[in-house]
């Protein structure tokens, strides 16, 4: 039933529609202030409030001029969020220059964050280099905190890297703390974290990466977009902590070309944006027709659809905008201008 519904939606989306610019309407000074506050003085309670509707060039200028080797780990995580949201390929060279050529164990956390920012945003040659770099970082991991950052890097690489070195390093670290586990509380906690990373998180990342690979292999564009939309709406898919961001990443790239090989370099194609905007608009009025969706979730999914439609250029009428504001609550949606 879901496939039929979404196929009809995609067919209906072929006709172009009016779109609006999503970014570029904020003054440069205001951009710098917003980014400085979000990135350089990060409030732990505002992590999801990425400054939006900013001009690519202004964001790129801030990243290249204000982010350097001494930038804190917390700020680099915020850089990752901003660069990923804007698909800011203009900063790929700068980010690559921040990676230590011969990293030491203490470099692992920051290097992992920079590497996964590149993996999530930059063209295939950059991603391929990061896949090799990740193997070296795996061997340098010294704590469960290091491993946690590297598991997230495996997620961004989406199966392009070899996960075995990281799994082997987790096993080594786990064996090292085992003799102290019975008498040392810190060793006991570290052992528990490493067990969770090995048996749960890395396993889930690997399973999700398999689904990602199969999605990218779908040649039929309508069918591929259909699956990506279902992932984004959390319908019929698990591993949502990894697949929902992947689906948002893929749907943005579906506006860059016909198929994945054509979608490695950012280019705004109005017809593609209109297509996806219409897909989400149509779905927003048919949420109740999706199977296995509890009525309690209808409003949440409709908010997600309408925000995504606006993200891709749809102009929502004032009544709809008011409805979204009234029903969004504290809901965070990746494909959103809010």
QUICOR-V137053 format. One record per backbone hydrogen bond with DSSP energy under -1.0 kcal/mol. CO is the residue of the C=O (numbers start at 0). NH is the residue of the N-H. Records with the same first field share a line. If there is no record, write none. Layout:
# QUICOR-V137053
CO = NH, NH
This chain:
# QUICOR-V137053
0 = 4
1 = 5
2 = 6
3 = 7
4 = 8
5 = 9
6 = 10
7 = 11
10 = 13
26 = 30
27 = 31
28 = 32
29 = 33
30 = 34
31 = 35
32 = 36
33 = 37
34 = 38
35 = 39, 40
42 = 45
45 = 48
47 = 49
54 = 58
55 = 59
56 = 60
57 = 61
58 = 62
59 = 63
60 = 64
61 = 65
62 = 66
67 = 70
71 = 75
72 = 76
73 = 77
74 = 78
75 = 79
76 = 80
77 = 81
78 = 82
79 = 83
80 = 84
81 = 85
82 = 87
86 = 88
87 = 90
88 = 91
90 = 94
91 = 95
92 = 96
95 = 98
103 = 106
104 = 107
106 = 110
107 = 111
108 = 112
109 = 113
110 = 114
111 = 115
112 = 116
113 = 117
114 = 118
115 = 119
117 = 121
122 = 126
123 = 127
124 = 128
125 = 129
126 = 130
127 = 131
128 = 132
129 = 133
131 = 135
132 = 136
133 = 137
134 = 138
136 = 139
142 = 146
143 = 147
144 = 148
145 = 149
146 = 150
147 = 151
148 = 152
149 = 153
150 = 154
151 = 155
152 = 156
156 = 159
162 = 166
163 = 167
164 = 168
165 = 169
166 = 170
167 = 171
168 = 172
169 = 173
170 = 174
171 = 175
172 = 176
173 = 177
177 = 180
179 = 183
183 = 187
184 = 188
185 = 189
186 = 190
187 = 191
188 = 192
189 = 193
190 = 194
191 = 195
192 = 196
193 = 197
194 = 198
195 = 199, 200
196 = 201
199 = 203
200 = 204
201 = 205
202 = 206
203 = 207
204 = 208
205 = 209
206 = 210
207 = 211
208 = 212
209 = 213
210 = 214
211 = 215
212 = 216
214 = 217
219 = 223
220 = 224
221 = 225
222 = 226
223 = 227
224 = 228
225 = 229
226 = 230
227 = 231
228 = 232
229 = 234
230 = 233
238 = 241, 242
239 = 243
241 = 245
242 = 246
243 = 247
244 = 248
245 = 249
246 = 250
247 = 251
248 = 252
249 = 253
251 = 254
252 = 255
254 = 268
258 = 261
259 = 262
268 = 272
269 = 273
270 = 274
271 = 275
272 = 276
273 = 277
274 = 278
275 = 279
276 = 280
277 = 281
278 = 282
279 = 283
282 = 285
285 = 288
286 = 289
293 = 296
294 = 297
296 = 300
297 = 301
298 = 302
299 = 303
300 = 304
301 = 305
302 = 306
303 = 307
304 = 308
305 = 309
306 = 310
307 = 311
308 = 313
309 = 312
316 = 320
317 = 321
318 = 322
319 = 323
320 = 324
321 = 325
322 = 326
323 = 327
327 = 330
333 = 335
